[in-house]
Amino acid sequence: MQLDKSSFTLPNVRSKELEELIRKYSTVVTYPAKKVFLEPGMEPQGVYYIAEGRTRHYMIGLDGTEKILYTLTAGWFYGETPCSLQEPTGLFSQAEVKTQIYIIPLNIYENLLDTSKIFRDAILENYSNKMLIMRHEIENLTFNSCKDRLKRLFCSVADTDQLVEGNWYNLKVHYTQYELSTIVGGARVTISKLINELCDEGFIRLLNRNAQVNENKYREFTKRNYS
């Protein structure tokens, strides 16, 4: 399992040429933080390209349990599957922060697939990366304990470019305990208990309610699981 495929907020590769092409044919929409802009059964207005911000895409069970499939950041497409199949979406989609989206109408989307190699390649790469994320998530839920899934998530969003106080990595993304539970698939009370255990073990520490990952524990965990 690759750690770099485990992040739900992994930035996609951005292309100035691609974004100029998309912007030319799109409607620009800005959603405020926490805005749910798609719900199951709704017909997407087209294919969505995230220009700035971050979106969450999730399911809700009959008992109200929420499960996040992935979180997408700038450079990702969304809605290409229901548009290609001409079916309504089956997920909830929410802007986690203020988010700017380019909406590409279906007829334009189909035309660009036929006429633009750079657009077609970007869509294929987008599909492929989402498939890998889902494959790794199935692997993660099947073979890893809730505690290891939590470690994996913390490591996947650790900012390894710089150390704090010589031993700690900040996180690129900070989650609430509820968000952690919906991502790793554990009850909130379980997540709270595991966070305390990880703090006692020195794997993470909480500073102003934000988690940091210990450098040595990060290296031990990633070497053991991903080398």
Stockholm file with secondary structure:
# STOCKHOLM 1.0

chainA/1-227         MQLDKSSFTLPNVRSKELEELIRKYSTVVTYPAKKVFLEPGMEPQGVYYIAEGRTRHYMIGLDGTEKILYTLTAGWFYGETPCSLQEPTGLFSQAEVKTQIYIIPLNIYENLLDTSKIFRDAILENYSNKMLIMRHEIENLTFNSCKDRLKRLFCSVADTDQLVEGNWYNLKVHYTQYELSTIVGGARVTISKLINELCDEGFIRLLNRNAQVNENKYREFTKRNYS
#=GR chainA/1-227 SS CCGGGCCTTCCCCCCHHHHHHHHHHCEEEEECTTCEEECTTCCCSSEEEEEESEEEEEEECTTSCEEEEEEEETTCEESHHHHHHTCCCCSEEEESSSEEEEEECHHHHHHHHHHCHHHHHHHHHHHHHHHHHHHHHHHHHHHSCHHHHHHHHHHHTBCTTSCBTTTEECBSSCCCHHHHHHHHTCCHHHHHHHHHHHHHTTSEEEETTEEEEEHHHHHHHHHHHHC
#=GC SS_cons         CCGGGCCTTCCCCCCHHHHHHHHHHCEEEEECTTCEEECTTCCCSSEEEEEESEEEEEEECTTSCEEEEEEEETTCEESHHHHHHTCCCCSEEEESSSEEEEEECHHHHHHHHHHCHHHHHHHHHHHHHHHHHHHHHHHHHHHSCHHHHHHHHHHHTBCTTSCBTTTEECBSSCCCHHHHHHHHTCCHHHHHHHHHHHHHTTSEEEETTEEEEEHHHHHHHHHHHHC
//
